[in-house]
Amino acid sequence: MFAKLRELSKNLAIYGLGDVSIQIVNFALLGVFVQYLSKEDYGILALLGSVEAITKLFFRWGVDGSFMRFWYDCPDDCARQRLASTLFFFLLAANGLLLATAVALSPWLSTWLGAPGYTLALQLVLLNTFAIGFTFIPFHVLRLQQRAREFSLLAFARSVSTLVLRLALVVGLGYGVMGVVVADLAVTAVLMVVMIRWFAPLIRPVFSPAVLRESLAFGLPRVPHGFAQQVIAVGDKFILTFFVSLSEIGLYAMGVSVGLIQKVFLSAF
């Protein structure tokens, strides 16, 4: 029992320390960013973040959970490659179609959100969310193989890179909202290149309809619950667009981020 508790404590520290430290730094830098981002900018970022949170859920189709569930049922490397490749190619096709549709509708969506001048920013957020949708495969493999230090180092490097690039583009170059969006997309692009070493052993030109059916049967029922959870978490910002200005939404979003700082430690667990 004590050995299990020690292992839990070790993994809690390894998995959580990187993200927790970066979130604390982000919180501490709030006083810096408010000098370069207006209240309206924060309102835009809050709405873009809400779109990303909901879109990310649909881009996953619940198969991230299926991947972890069925990984242990795979008897050998070929079966694991079939599982990973099937999910990868399904997401590539299905999410590619969703991305194309969302990008085409983004002028209407940005107007509906009350930010018609930020259509490009919205499109880049959608593209970034599409790319992030594949990263669960290598990240889950690192966890499943109990390679906690590599997982944490990769997550920490991503967070640090995002933070540094945001500072460079927002504070250094004054790019505002686009600086935040471009920084996130650039870090994701680099991350995908770095992760090739973990994708390479798993992705093969194979596809199994049976594996896909089983994965969707397990994963899709999780989507309504996840959607309801995200609506509770971020839906208020969409509702506020009908009643208050973007500046007021920005102030509200900053207040929420301060109020939820304690969730950073819970997410590590």
Disulfide bonds with the S-S distance in Angstrom:
none
